[in-house]
Amino acid sequence: MVSVSAAASNVLDKVFNGGVADLRPTPRVLVDHGPNRWVYRMTGDASGDPVLLVPPLAAPALCFDLRRGCSLAEHLVEQGRPTYLVDYGSVSFSDRGLGIEHWIDEVLPRAIRAASKDAGGRPVHVVAWCLGGILSLLTTADQADLPIASLTTVASPIDFTAIPLVAPARPLVELTGGWVLTAPYRLLGGAPRQLVRWAFQLSSVDKYVTKPLALLTHLDDKEFLAQIEAVDRFMDNMVAYPGRTFGQIYHRFFRGNDLHDGVVDVEGRLISLAEIKVPVLVLAGATDGIAPEPAVRRLTRLLDKAPEVRFEVCPGGHLGVLTGRSARDTTWKVIDSFLSSHAQQ
């Protein structure tokens, strides 16, 4: 039974107060800055090893700070952990020449070192989502001297053939030798932000089709409405992919499925995930359409030298597993446990 008074209150908040979600960002200060790199430290009482949150390309860094109550950044601060966030900023046509190597050679290593330095030289626990996890894996494998204490990947697909969403496109891609997407991204200088948004929506098209009805039947549920508002803001802030990076992802990961065997050729340099020598937590979403469990689980078979590889499936879709309404009691507890078990003395 819908509560009429609660529904009326929520409607008034949406109409006159701009919404029901608390979208204030977790307080932060800038500690490092460079090309495509803004590193922030979340303010608050903290001690111990720093945690660096790494977003994917194209998606806004607010994926880690969606809204108050559903913010992994806020949660880590509440746990008393020094928490850092790297933000890549916006991507323009002038960035079209940037490739994957820019992120694994420059952006992430500098962000990791900046967080470590700001935290008194302590090693960094990297927590990354989606493509951010793939870039973090490649960075960790390639640069063994980085001060990394552990690595957590959330919804990071490794076997692209195990993603049903992309399976229908494979015959056309191979028939055209890959040019079905190569020509457009070269012409546009990348994958436009609207295309990125459509791809994300396609992974949960059923939710978008039924969204109007869901809103009507949940008008009295403030938490439900707040989450919808926060996700809508997240979607509205998608960023374009740089052309060269998108091309590498398309040809190496989507077409070639190079990650399946754990070795990627980055501009003539072979990077093997088997060289990762830090503990790794691999998390998959139970209902994730972009990075389904089999596509994520493949990583656990490639980390031969990691002292520990832990795999968990938590409730939620691609974004929900990271920052859904149940994440605090599921995904975040798994992350908390893993970080605590690998805290440096």
Kinemage of the C-alpha trace (Angstrom):
@kinemage 1
@onewidth
@group {chain A} dominant
@subgroup {mainchain}
@vectorlist {calphas} color= white
{ca met a 1} P 0.000 0.000 0.000
{ca val a 2} L 1.424 3.362 -1.076
{ca ser a 3} L 1.640 5.923 1.709
{ca val a 4} L -0.161 9.001 0.382
{ca ser a 5} L 1.491 11.390 2.835
{ca ala a 6} L 4.998 10.102 2.094
{ca ala a 7} L 4.333 10.228 -1.649
{ca ala a 8} L 3.033 13.802 -1.373
{ca ser a 9} L 6.112 14.835 0.615
{ca asn a 10} L 8.443 13.309 -1.962
{ca val a 11} L 6.628 14.946 -4.855
{ca leu a 12} L 6.842 18.338 -3.136
{ca asp a 13} L 10.584 17.840 -2.584
{ca lys a 14} L 11.088 16.982 -6.245
{ca val a 15} L 9.038 19.942 -7.461
{ca phe a 16} L 10.154 22.659 -5.045
{ca asn a 17} L 13.502 21.478 -3.671
{ca gly a 18} L 15.044 19.990 -6.803
{ca gly a 19} L 14.751 16.378 -5.667
{ca val a 20} L 14.958 14.034 -2.711
{ca ala a 21} L 18.559 12.829 -3.075
{ca asp a 22} L 21.412 14.337 -1.089
{ca leu a 23} L 23.889 14.875 -3.908
{ca arg a 24} L 26.461 16.832 -1.938
{ca pro a 25} L 29.958 15.507 -2.681
{ca thr a 26} L 32.071 14.051 0.088
{ca pro a 27} L 34.363 16.913 1.243
{ca arg a 28} L 37.776 16.724 -0.411
{ca val a 29} L 40.993 18.587 -1.124
{ca leu a 30} L 43.168 18.471 -4.236
{ca val a 31} L 46.576 16.896 -3.551
{ca asp a 32} L 47.926 16.337 -7.065
{ca his a 33} L 47.232 17.526 -10.587
{ca gly a 34} L 48.524 16.814 -14.080
{ca pro a 35} L 47.308 16.014 -17.587
{ca asn a 36} L 44.031 14.054 -17.274
{ca arg a 37} L 44.710 13.652 -13.536
{ca trp a 38} L 43.151 15.296 -10.509
{ca val a 39} L 43.852 13.411 -7.285
{ca tyr a 40} L 41.673 14.286 -4.290
{ca arg a 41} L 41.891 13.287 -0.639
{ca met a 42} L 38.573 12.968 1.120
{ca thr a 43} L 38.690 14.959 4.342
{ca gly a 44} L 38.041 13.397 7.735
{ca asp a 45} L 39.774 11.641 10.604
{ca ala a 46} L 41.809 8.835 9.081
{ca ser a 47} L 44.851 6.669 9.688
{ca gly a 48} L 46.530 3.643 8.163
{ca asp a 49} L 46.999 2.701 4.542
{ca pro a 50} L 45.507 4.941 1.857
{ca val a 51} L 42.801 3.712 -0.515
{ca leu a 52} L 42.788 5.075 -4.070
{ca leu a 53} L 39.508 4.897 -6.016
{ca val a 54} L 40.021 4.491 -9.768
{ca pro a 55} L 37.068 5.092 -12.127
{ca pro a 56} L 36.841 3.859 -15.705
{ca leu a 57} L 37.314 6.131 -18.678
{ca ala a 58} L 34.148 7.782 -20.003
{ca ala a 59} L 32.228 7.337 -16.741
{ca pro a 60} L 32.358 10.207 -14.236
{ca ala a 61} L 34.376 9.778 -11.045
{ca leu a 62} L 31.204 10.390 -9.048
{ca cys a 63} L 30.507 6.661 -9.519
{ca phe a 64} L 32.396 6.356 -6.222
{ca asp a 65} L 30.473 9.224 -4.640
{ca leu a 66} L 26.989 8.776 -6.080
{ca arg a 67} L 25.013 10.300 -3.223
{ca arg a 68} L 25.106 10.485 0.546
{ca gly a 69} L 24.327 7.038 1.920
{ca cys a 70} L 25.299 5.322 -1.352
{ca ser a 71} L 28.864 6.588 -1.674
{ca leu a 72} L 31.808 4.220 -1.357
{ca ala a 73} L 34.069 7.222 -0.797
{ca glu a 74} L 31.911 8.412 2.102
{ca his a 75} L 31.821 4.886 3.520
{ca leu a 76} L 35.607 4.499 3.479
{ca val a 77} L 36.002 7.850 5.228
{ca glu a 78} L 33.505 6.742 7.872
{ca gln a 79} L 35.639 3.622 8.345
{ca gly a 80} L 38.598 5.871 9.161
{ca arg a 81} L 40.570 5.053 6.010
{ca pro a 82} L 42.620 7.726 4.173
{ca thr a 83} L 40.613 7.854 0.954
{ca tyr a 84} L 41.749 9.259 -2.379
{ca leu a 85} L 39.999 9.610 -5.731
{ca val a 86} L 41.487 10.119 -9.181
{ca asp a 87} L 39.400 12.090 -11.659
{ca tyr a 88} L 40.358 12.236 -15.370
{ca gly a 89} L 38.313 15.339 -16.115
{ca ser a 90} L 36.618 15.871 -19.466
{ca val a 91} L 37.792 14.530 -22.817
{ca ser a 92} L 37.894 16.722 -25.926
{ca phe a 93} L 38.757 16.279 -29.596
{ca ser a 94} L 42.302 17.418 -28.800
{ca asp a 95} L 42.718 14.266 -26.656
{ca arg a 96} L 42.011 11.943 -29.597
{ca gly a 97} L 45.675 10.845 -29.824
{ca leu a 98} L 45.824 9.545 -26.241
{ca gly a 99} L 46.159 5.768 -25.991
{ca ile a 100} L 45.902 3.222 -23.189
{ca glu a 101} L 49.596 3.719 -22.462
{ca his a 102} L 48.871 7.281 -21.325
{ca trp a 103} L 46.840 5.944 -18.416
{ca ile a 104} L 49.068 3.002 -17.474
{ca asp a 105} L 52.354 4.883 -17.920
{ca glu a 106} L 51.441 8.332 -16.633
{ca val a 107} L 48.030 8.941 -15.072
{ca leu a 108} L 47.636 5.967 -12.719
{ca pro a 109} L 51.284 5.597 -11.613
{ca arg a 110} L 51.442 9.291 -10.747
{ca ala a 111} L 48.093 9.110 -8.930
{ca ile a 112} L 49.246 6.084 -6.916
{ca arg a 113} L 52.531 7.744 -5.963
{ca ala a 114} L 50.738 10.984 -5.084
{ca ala a 115} L 48.337 9.178 -2.737
{ca ser a 116} L 51.199 7.272 -1.127
{ca lys a 117} L 53.268 10.426 -0.632
{ca asp a 118} L 50.341 12.369 0.825
{ca ala a 119} L 49.678 9.469 3.239
{ca gly a 120} L 53.224 9.522 4.578
{ca gly a 121} L 54.728 7.023 2.162
{ca arg a 122} L 52.398 4.145 3.004
{ca pro a 123} L 51.471 1.633 0.264
{ca val a 124} L 48.179 2.174 -1.540
{ca his a 125} L 45.157 -0.122 -1.767
{ca val a 126} L 43.735 0.406 -5.252
{ca val a 127} L 39.967 -0.076 -5.660
{ca ala a 128} L 38.842 0.205 -9.286
{ca trp a 129} L 35.593 -0.179 -11.207
{ca cys a 130} L 35.002 -1.593 -14.708
{ca leu a 131} L 37.657 -0.395 -17.199
{ca gly a 132} L 39.372 1.323 -14.277
{ca gly a 133} L 40.066 -2.183 -12.989
{ca ile a 134} L 41.567 -3.286 -16.312
{ca leu a 135} L 43.816 -0.219 -16.461
{ca ser a 136} L 44.844 -0.761 -12.827
{ca leu a 137} L 45.673 -4.416 -13.524
{ca leu a 138} L 47.858 -3.468 -16.487
{ca thr a 139} L 49.545 -0.708 -14.494
{ca thr a 140} L 50.262 -3.016 -11.556
{ca ala a 141} L 51.582 -5.771 -13.826
{ca asp a 142} L 53.813 -3.394 -15.770
{ca gln a 143} L 55.332 -1.390 -12.904
{ca ala a 144} L 56.318 -3.624 -10.018
{ca asp a 145} L 57.993 -0.737 -8.171
{ca leu a 146} L 54.730 1.113 -7.528
{ca pro a 147} L 53.730 1.362 -3.824
{ca ile a 148} L 50.645 -0.858 -4.138
{ca ala a 149} L 49.468 -2.891 -1.145
{ca ser a 150} L 46.518 -4.613 -2.848
{ca leu a 151} L 44.207 -4.338 -5.822
{ca thr a 152} L 40.414 -4.676 -5.905
{ca thr a 153} L 38.565 -4.836 -9.209
{ca val a 154} L 34.806 -4.389 -9.311
{ca ala a 155} L 32.870 -5.494 -12.418
{ca ser a 156} L 35.955 -5.584 -14.662
{ca pro a 157} L 35.394 -7.907 -17.652
{ca ile a 158} L 38.380 -9.968 -18.789
{ca asp a 159} L 36.803 -12.473 -21.205
{ca phe a 160} L 34.852 -10.367 -23.692
{ca thr a 161} L 33.418 -13.434 -25.438
{ca ala a 162} L 31.472 -14.108 -22.230
{ca ile a 163} L 29.494 -10.862 -22.545
{ca pro a 164} L 26.111 -11.644 -24.168
{ca leu a 165} L 25.520 -7.947 -24.816
{ca val a 166} L 28.283 -7.773 -27.435
{ca ala a 167} L 27.831 -11.234 -28.952
{ca pro a 168} L 25.292 -10.186 -31.642
{ca ala a 169} L 27.701 -7.566 -33.015
{ca arg a 170} L 30.663 -9.920 -33.457
{ca pro a 171} L 29.666 -11.434 -36.844
{ca leu a 172} L 29.194 -7.966 -38.379
{ca val a 173} L 32.466 -6.732 -36.892
{ca glu a 174} L 34.428 -9.662 -38.294
{ca leu a 175} L 32.648 -9.475 -41.660
{ca thr a 176} L 33.753 -5.855 -42.053
{ca gly a 177} L 37.228 -6.438 -40.650
{ca gly a 178} L 36.414 -4.167 -37.727
{ca trp a 179} L 35.642 -1.136 -39.870
{ca val a 180} L 32.019 -0.966 -38.733
{ca leu a 181} L 33.225 1.118 -35.760
{ca thr a 182} L 36.763 2.059 -36.801
{ca ala a 183} L 35.706 4.633 -39.387
{ca pro a 184} L 33.213 6.475 -37.116
{ca tyr a 185} L 35.527 6.780 -34.086
{ca arg a 186} L 38.401 7.985 -36.268
{ca leu a 187} L 36.157 10.578 -37.889
{ca leu a 188} L 34.762 11.779 -34.557
{ca gly a 189} L 38.054 11.552 -32.660
{ca gly a 190} L 36.599 9.067 -30.194
{ca ala a 191} L 33.371 7.626 -28.839
{ca pro a 192} L 30.988 10.537 -28.086
{ca arg a 193} L 29.558 10.787 -24.587
{ca gln a 194} L 26.026 10.161 -25.867
{ca leu a 195} L 27.152 6.883 -27.445
{ca val a 196} L 28.720 5.852 -24.144
{ca arg a 197} L 25.472 6.685 -22.372
{ca trp a 198} L 23.390 4.645 -24.840
{ca ala a 199} L 25.684 1.655 -24.420
{ca phe a 200} L 25.297 1.831 -20.651
{ca gln a 201} L 21.509 2.108 -20.924
{ca leu a 202} L 21.372 -0.813 -23.347
{ca ser a 203} L 22.799 -3.092 -20.676
{ca ser a 204} L 19.669 -2.564 -18.563
{ca val a 205} L 17.118 -1.588 -21.178
{ca asp a 206} L 14.335 -3.329 -19.249
{ca lys a 207} L 14.794 -0.917 -16.338
{ca tyr a 208} L 14.576 2.114 -18.634
{ca val a 209} L 11.428 0.801 -20.307
{ca thr a 210} L 9.701 0.219 -16.966
{ca lys a 211} L 11.148 3.292 -15.234
{ca pro a 212} L 7.988 5.476 -15.465
{ca leu a 213} L 5.867 2.750 -13.865
{ca ala a 214} L 8.510 2.101 -11.222
{ca leu a 215} L 8.536 5.775 -10.277
{ca leu a 216} L 4.743 5.881 -9.963
{ca thr a 217} L 4.628 2.782 -7.758
{ca his a 218} L 7.461 4.008 -5.526
{ca leu a 219} L 6.441 7.622 -4.977
{ca asp a 220} L 6.384 7.007 -1.228
{ca asp a 221} L 9.860 5.393 -1.182
{ca lys a 222} L 12.344 8.218 -0.681
{ca glu a 223} L 15.406 5.952 -0.926
{ca phe a 224} L 14.221 4.486 -4.221
{ca leu a 225} L 13.568 7.926 -5.704
{ca ala a 226} L 16.883 9.263 -4.402
{ca gln a 227} L 18.774 6.428 -6.090
{ca ile a 228} L 17.001 7.083 -9.399
{ca glu a 229} L 17.930 10.760 -9.191
{ca ala a 230} L 21.565 9.967 -8.406
{ca val a 231} L 21.864 7.455 -11.255
{ca asp a 232} L 20.263 9.943 -13.665
{ca arg a 233} L 22.886 12.524 -12.687
{ca phe a 234} L 25.606 9.923 -13.180
{ca met a 235} L 24.299 9.132 -16.669
{ca asp a 236} L 24.078 12.827 -17.563
{ca asn a 237} L 27.778 13.246 -16.780
{ca met a 238} L 29.190 10.555 -19.063
{ca val a 239} L 32.428 11.538 -20.807
{ca ala a 240} L 33.684 10.755 -24.319
{ca tyr a 241} L 36.427 8.184 -24.990
{ca pro a 242} L 39.638 9.497 -26.617
{ca gly a 243} L 39.791 8.118 -30.165
{ca arg a 244} L 43.022 6.167 -29.900
{ca thr a 245} L 42.133 4.656 -26.538
{ca phe a 246} L 38.719 3.619 -27.832
{ca gly a 247} L 40.373 2.065 -30.869
{ca gln a 248} L 42.747 0.028 -28.702
{ca ile a 249} L 39.916 -1.165 -26.472
{ca tyr a 250} L 37.813 -2.047 -29.511
{ca his a 251} L 40.504 -3.947 -31.411
{ca arg a 252} L 42.484 -5.459 -28.494
{ca phe a 253} L 39.758 -6.279 -25.986
{ca phe a 254} L 36.519 -6.528 -27.972
{ca arg a 255} L 37.773 -8.002 -31.257
{ca gly a 256} L 40.990 -9.743 -30.193
{ca asn a 257} L 39.918 -10.651 -26.633
{ca asp a 258} L 43.590 -10.261 -25.657
{ca leu a 259} L 42.794 -10.093 -21.944
{ca his a 260} L 41.480 -13.666 -22.006
{ca asp a 261} L 45.034 -15.005 -21.944
{ca gly a 262} L 46.305 -12.233 -19.690
{ca val a 263} L 48.875 -10.745 -22.066
{ca val a 264} L 48.322 -7.417 -23.813
{ca asp a 265} L 50.530 -5.732 -26.395
{ca val a 266} L 50.724 -2.035 -25.534
{ca glu a 267} L 52.667 -0.280 -28.269
{ca gly a 268} L 55.067 -3.195 -28.724
{ca arg a 269} L 55.403 -3.820 -24.972
{ca leu a 270} L 53.896 -7.065 -23.721
{ca ile a 271} L 52.209 -6.717 -20.336
{ca ser a 272} L 51.318 -9.952 -18.547
{ca leu a 273} L 48.807 -10.038 -15.705
{ca ala a 274} L 50.749 -13.039 -14.368
{ca glu a 275} L 53.364 -10.532 -13.170
{ca ile a 276} L 51.036 -9.022 -10.576
{ca lys a 277} L 52.507 -9.765 -7.149
{ca val a 278} L 50.030 -8.141 -4.773
{ca pro a 279} L 46.815 -9.559 -3.249
{ca val a 280} L 43.821 -9.165 -5.569
{ca leu a 281} L 40.098 -9.091 -4.797
{ca val a 282} L 37.876 -9.756 -7.820
{ca leu a 283} L 34.216 -8.728 -7.494
{ca ala a 284} L 31.378 -9.447 -9.923
{ca gly a 285} L 27.750 -8.304 -9.965
{ca ala a 286} L 25.144 -11.067 -9.881
{ca thr a 287} L 22.962 -9.359 -12.511
{ca asp a 288} L 25.627 -7.421 -14.406
{ca gly a 289} L 24.929 -7.279 -18.149
{ca ile a 290} L 28.128 -5.423 -19.081
{ca ala a 291} L 30.535 -7.546 -17.027
{ca pro a 292} L 28.733 -10.825 -16.244
{ca glu a 293} L 30.216 -13.220 -13.709
{ca pro a 294} L 31.975 -15.546 -16.226
{ca ala a 295} L 33.656 -12.563 -17.930
{ca val a 296} L 34.953 -11.320 -14.576
{ca arg a 297} L 35.876 -14.694 -13.058
{ca arg a 298} L 38.379 -15.350 -15.865
{ca leu a 299} L 40.827 -13.013 -14.100
{ca thr a 300} L 41.237 -15.446 -11.209
{ca arg a 301} L 42.967 -17.920 -13.561
{ca leu a 302} L 45.576 -15.422 -14.751
{ca leu a 303} L 47.159 -14.125 -11.537
{ca asp a 304} L 49.812 -16.820 -11.068
{ca lys a 305} L 52.127 -14.755 -8.856
{ca ala a 306} L 49.558 -12.939 -6.711
{ca pro a 307} L 49.903 -14.082 -3.072
{ca glu a 308} L 46.104 -14.155 -2.742
{ca val a 309} L 43.263 -14.051 -5.249
{ca arg a 310} L 39.791 -13.751 -3.765
{ca phe a 311} L 36.620 -13.919 -5.866
{ca glu a 312} L 33.159 -12.822 -4.756
{ca val a 313} L 29.791 -12.357 -6.459
{ca cys a 314} L 27.666 -9.623 -4.896
{ca pro a 315} L 24.106 -8.460 -5.651
{ca gly a 316} L 23.578 -5.824 -8.298
{ca gly a 317} L 24.095 -4.850 -11.896
{ca his a 318} L 27.071 -3.029 -13.350
{ca leu a 319} L 26.693 0.146 -11.301
{ca gly a 320} L 24.534 -1.367 -8.574
{ca val a 321} L 27.198 -3.806 -7.401
{ca leu a 322} L 29.470 -0.829 -6.749
{ca thr a 323} L 27.073 1.655 -5.286
{ca gly a 324} L 23.521 0.287 -5.182
{ca arg a 325} L 21.255 0.591 -2.174
{ca ser a 326} L 22.334 -2.829 -0.857
{ca ala a 327} L 26.056 -2.362 -1.562
{ca arg a 328} L 26.760 -1.125 1.975
{ca asp a 329} L 25.761 -4.518 3.390
{ca thr a 330} L 27.271 -6.638 0.619
{ca thr a 331} L 30.015 -5.333 -1.688
{ca trp a 332} L 31.414 -2.791 0.752
{ca lys a 333} L 31.641 -5.337 3.570
{ca val a 334} L 33.658 -7.637 1.303
{ca ile a 335} L 35.973 -4.751 0.410
{ca asp a 336} L 36.308 -3.742 4.084
{ca ser a 337} L 37.265 -7.288 5.045
{ca phe a 338} L 39.814 -7.572 2.254
{ca leu a 339} L 41.434 -4.217 3.031
{ca ser a 340} L 41.639 -5.011 6.727
{ca ser a 341} L 43.233 -8.398 6.072
{ca his a 342} L 45.984 -6.752 4.047
{ca ala a 343} L 46.612 -3.669 6.161
{ca gln a 344} L 50.295 -2.870 6.594
{ca gln a 345} L 51.567 -2.828 10.171
